Amino acid sequence: MTGPGGQTAELLIDSIGAQGDGISRTAGARPVFTPLTLPGERVLARVEGDRGELVEVLEPSPDRIAPVSPHYGDCGGCALQHWAAEPYLAWKREQVVQTLAREELETEVAPTFACPPASRRRLALHARPVKGGAILGFKARRSWRLVDVNVCPVADPALVKALPALRKLAAAFFEHPKSAPTLHVTTTLSGIDVEVTGVERRSGGLSADARMRAAEAAGEADFARVTMGGEILYQARQPVVRFGQAVVALPPGAFLQAVPAAEAEMVRLCVEAVRGARTLADLFCGAGAFTFPLAELAPVLAADSAESSIQALKSAVATAPGLRPIAAEARDLFRRPVSADELRKVEAVVFDPPRAGAEAQTVEIAKSNAGVVAGVSCNPATFARDARILVDAGFRLERVTPVDQFLWSAHIELVGVFRR
């Protein structure tokens, strides 16, 4: 099974791993991780070391369904399109249960909140030059090669419709041979916003001619804005999004939840958790996705490391009259977390950190007087670590809700509610 050239072996799939790989075994053999398989299947796979590459499904699971994308199997974006919805969502819930158990945390874990297809408003599309233009898409599985994407069943239809225009735009960013542009594309209320990264800038960045070609392509496509490293190359309209009652001017490259339905559900869960508190804090607040709905309930102390997002939040306050006061501050919550003393008058806290979690900030929350905490996380492992800190300080983890924001991937988001 482990020859240097790889051997074909018949494998029985036991389960699905944390990355969506099938964990397969043969008699007396160590685990082999085989993508695109399902529990209970018997498959033929080419095996090298502890990795298997599916050759043929010999005995399919009754939960196997036909994938909906013509790029499936080659594109690395979706690993689990072949799994029926009910067992797929149950598996995501079970991953959360197991992750919490490793920190000896027991709580009610709700069914996974499902996001619909064709709803993702943000894509990171890699671009590479080809004769006569560009290819644009996602990296292939276990490869640096790009899959030139023509359709994407998870994406907002407006993004799919824009793919030809985005290819034309991408062609303007290949001047330097070391450039490997990525187009971070977002649908907003005022049109499509594009932030370009990966362009070689040590040699002087884009020439005036390339900038003109990018602007012309953006204008022909009626994009709202195109920026590169935060610098505006083209803008017809300010990209805006709505958070609660506020209309927020989105800064270039600012963080935004990928799916509006997921954002709305996470906001709903947090608002319900802290309802009744007279003072609130929203930490790692970004441009205010949670801040503005929370300010409908009580005054909010908001903090985030992104200065541009904090400025956007402050500017948007004027678009939503009638809210309770919002005090927003730009600060690095990893190096300088909001202290327990600063939180002494705060009765409830919402925090939504990046994948690294919020260990230093959680320590301060644990020492504060807050009676309710709602934690939003894109990484169950760091959430469980931070949850352990709160539980050891006297909180009870009341409920966790998994959120399937990144459809057909192994990625899991969640909201957890803690009470003293």
Rosetta blueprint (number, residue, H / E / L):
1 M L
2 T L
3 G L
4 P L
5 G L
6 G L
7 Q E
8 T E
9 A E
10 E E
11 L E
12 L E
13 I E
14 D E
15 S E
16 I E
17 G L
18 A L
19 Q L
20 G L
21 D L
22 G E
23 I E
24 S E
25 R E
26 T L
27 A L
28 G L
29 A L
30 R L
31 P L
32 V E
33 F E
34 T E
35 P L
36 L L
37 T L
38 L L
39 P L
40 G L
41 E L
42 R E
43 V E
44 L E
45 A E
46 R E
47 V E
48 E E
49 G L
50 D L
51 R E
52 G E
53 E E
54 L E
55 V E
56 E E
57 V E
58 L E
59 E E
60 P L
61 S L
62 P L
63 D L
64 R E
65 I L
66 A L
67 P L
68 V L
69 S L
70 P L
71 H L
72 Y E
73 G L
74 D L
75 C E
76 G L
77 G L
78 C L
79 A L
80 L L
81 Q L
82 H L
83 W E
84 A L
85 A H
86 E H
87 P H
88 Y H
89 L H
90 A H
91 W H
92 K H
93 R H
94 E H
95 Q H
96 V H
97 V H
98 Q H
99 T H
100 L H
101 A H
102 R H
103 E L
104 E L
105 L L
106 E L
107 T L
108 E E
109 V E
110 A L
111 P L
112 T L
113 F E
114 A E
115 C L
116 P L
117 P L
118 A L
119 S L
120 R E
121 R L
122 R E
123 L E
124 A E
125 L E
126 H E
127 A E
128 R E
129 P E
130 V E
131 K L
132 G L
133 G E
134 A E
135 I E
136 L E
137 G E
138 F E
139 K E
140 A E
141 R L
142 R L
143 S L
144 W L
145 R L
146 L E
147 V E
148 D E
149 V L
150 N L
151 V L
152 C L
153 P L
154 V L
155 A E
156 D L
157 P H
158 A H
159 L H
160 V H
161 K H
162 A L
163 L H
164 P H
165 A H
166 L H
167 R H
168 K H
169 L H
170 A H
171 A H
172 A H
173 F H
174 F L
175 E L
176 H L
177 P L
178 K L
179 S L
180 A L
181 P L
182 T E
183 L E
184 H E
185 V E
186 T E
187 T E
188 T E
189 L L
190 S L
191 G E
192 I E
193 D E
194 V E
195 E E
196 V E
197 T E
198 G L
199 V L
200 E L
201 R L
202 R L
203 S L
204 G L
205 G L
206 L L
207 S L
208 A H
209 D H
210 A H
211 R H
212 M H
213 R H
214 A H
215 A H
216 E H
217 A H
218 A H
219 G H
220 E H
221 A H
222 D L
223 F L
224 A L
225 R E
226 V E
227 T E
228 M E
229 G L
230 G L
231 E E
232 I E
233 L E
234 Y E
235 Q E
236 A L
237 R L
238 Q L
239 P L
240 V E
241 V E
242 R E
243 F E
244 G L
245 Q L
246 A E
247 V E
248 V E
249 A E
250 L L
251 P L
252 P L
253 G L
254 A L
255 F L
256 L L
257 Q L
258 A L
259 V L
260 P H
261 A H
262 A H
263 E H
264 A H
265 E H
266 M H
267 V H
268 R H
269 L H
270 C H
271 V H
272 E H
273 A H
274 V H
275 R L
276 G L
277 A L
278 R L
279 T L
280 L E
281 A E
282 D E
283 L E
284 F L
285 C L
286 G L
287 A L
288 G L
289 A L
290 F L
291 T H
292 F H
293 P H
294 L H
295 A L
296 E L
297 L L
298 A L
299 P L
300 V E
301 L E
302 A E
303 A E
304 D E
305 S L
306 A L
307 E H
308 S H
309 S H
310 I H
311 Q H
312 A H
313 L H
314 K H
315 S H
316 A H
317 V H
318 A H
319 T H
320 A L
321 P L
322 G L
323 L L
324 R L
325 P L
326 I E
327 A E
328 A E
329 E E
330 A E
331 R L
332 D L
333 L L
334 F L
335 R L
336 R L
337 P L
338 V L
339 S L
340 A L
341 D L
342 E L
343 L L
344 R L
345 K L
346 V L
347 E L
348 A E
349 V E
350 V E
351 F E
352 D L
353 P L
354 P L
355 R L
356 A L
357 G L
358 A L
359 E H
360 A H
361 Q H
362 T H
363 V H
364 E H
365 I H
366 A H
367 K H
368 S L
369 N L
370 A L
371 G L
372 V E
373 V E
374 A E
375 G E
376 V E
377 S E
378 C L
379 N L
380 P H
381 A H
382 T H
383 F H
384 A H
385 R H
386 D H
387 A H
388 R H
389 I H
390 L H
391 V H
392 D H
393 A L
394 G L
395 F L
396 R E
397 L E
398 E E
399 R E
400 V E
401 T E
402 P E
403 V E
404 D E
405 Q L
406 F L
407 L L
408 W L
409 S L
410 A L
411 H L
412 I L
413 E E
414 L E
415 V E
416 G E
417 V E
418 F E
419 R E
420 R L
